[in-house]
Amino acid sequence: MKLPGRRRIVPPDHPAFALLPVRQVMTRDARVRAAVHIAGRLEGGSVPLVCLAGYHRNMSDFSALVAGFRQQAAATTLVLIDLPGRGRADDRVKAADYGSLADARDVADILAALGIARAALLGQGHGGQVAMALAAAHPLLVAATLLVDAGPVTDSRGLVRLRNNLAHIETLRGQKPLAAGFRRMLGGDYPGLDEAALDALALRTHWIDKRGRARPLYDQRLIEALKSFNFDDVLVAQWPLFDALTGAPLLLLRTQLTDQVRRETFDEMARRRPDATALTIAGQGAPALFDQPEEIAAIARFLAETGVSAAA
């Protein structure tokens, strides 16, 4: 008898997901479902923008992007995906099943299930690595790629800081200590945000139970997989995956304060793809918030210029 996929508790009224209703889509492992939100209409022949969040993150990171496209009347349909282990998707049955290649296979299957033959891919952090793996396996599926704080070389410092910050959050109890802990963790990445905005950002990755504990909106086994990393590790570069994006237009975005992709890696990506558009999002770390009209306009303009969609 097959074991069911692991289910996590996600409050049905969690504010980060209030405007992002989802449908469940089965992955190739019938025990595990992904979660999908569609903003707009999927019509025959249309090319949507498929958004893939960071390593332990979920589709709530694209809330402002959805709202921004709606306000600017950009004619792009957005498809937001929570891959297994994140947000409202099921956890994978075994920890060893996690990885960018498995996630890429799931994205391909999800798009097929939705009747999407071609898509523009927007990947933040780990989501960008998934996009590159998908392009390598299914080049005809990718109409354009937008990499945000993502590339063929991940900065180990970001992984260690993530692991340590989340470990600290797990030790805190009570609303006030948790709020203070999250504000310290997030404040360095978003120095321009007030405490209320930082508190809202904290609820993208956690919810607070009645006992005053932060409960993760991700499979904790994802964080356990980071235990072996050290600050000075140099991770193996995956330039062949980046080169798999050659067949489609490319937009490179890097937040000014990120520790996920080093500046020299970003510059090398731009050097290898002189046809790509490379932009920096000022005053933010990872993940990008997409909360400024200029950023939304730049993305909509890139999609329009590459023929993916019409812009306002």
Phi, psi and omega in degrees: 000132182286140175282142177289158174296154182289131179252134173256156177278124173230116181304133182295339181254022182299125189298329181297337183253007189303323184256015184232067176297149184232161167245150179267136179235128181290137172273181180294338169274105188299349179275351189232130181246142170268169177240138185227133171243134180244119177254104185116200183235135173269111181242160182306124178085353180287154180243101182279167172261114182263123187252127183238123186278177183289183192312306182248010190261182186218182188296344179299339177295346180253013181302312182291329177296316177299313180295320181295318177297322179294317182292324181274001178059029176293134190273039180254133172275132179256134176242114181257131185237126165266110178284162182310136180093358183228147173055235184260012172279163174285156171282151175290154183295318181239143179300327181293346181282348180283147178158159184294328180292317177295320179296320179296319177298320180294320178299316179301318180291321180296316179296321177297319180296330179272358179077026181263116182269330177218148182209152165272139184247125173247116182237128175260132176054239178304325178300328176291323176294324176296318179298319179294318178296323178293319179296324179293323183273328185224069185299328181286347179282337190262114178272332178192159180228138175236112180258126181240114183050043183219147178186188184282352179230115178271138179280118182298335179298323178293322179294318181292318180296319177300310181302313183291320179297316181291326175297321178294318180301323181295339181275348187270146177224137178101148185300313184292312177299322179294316179300317179296319180296314179295321180296321177294319182294320186266337187299325180292332179275336184226069185296342181271358184266145176277177186296323180297319179292321178295321178298321178293322178296324180300329182281001173280338182242349183215159166231156186256122182276178185293342179267008177075031178250145176276118180257127187286146173264038178204162177286120182297342177294338174297320181284325177300331180291348181267002186299332186276353185277146175236161184302322186265011177294142173248110185280152183294129179286142180242056182298327176302326177293319177297320180294341178293346180276000187301330186282001183217156178302151187224133172242124180253123179237138177222128176285145187300326188254013184293149169240022179268324180228123180293154181300320182294328176293316179299316180295323178292323176299316179294325179295319181288337179236074182297342177279349183281153171270128181239124183227152175246134177266113188282146169075015181225157168252196181268141359279156176298144183272335184054042184253010179245137181304326182296323180292317178298317181297321180295319179292315179298321179294318178300315180295320179293317182292333179269003178080010181285321183203173174268144177257174181298000000 
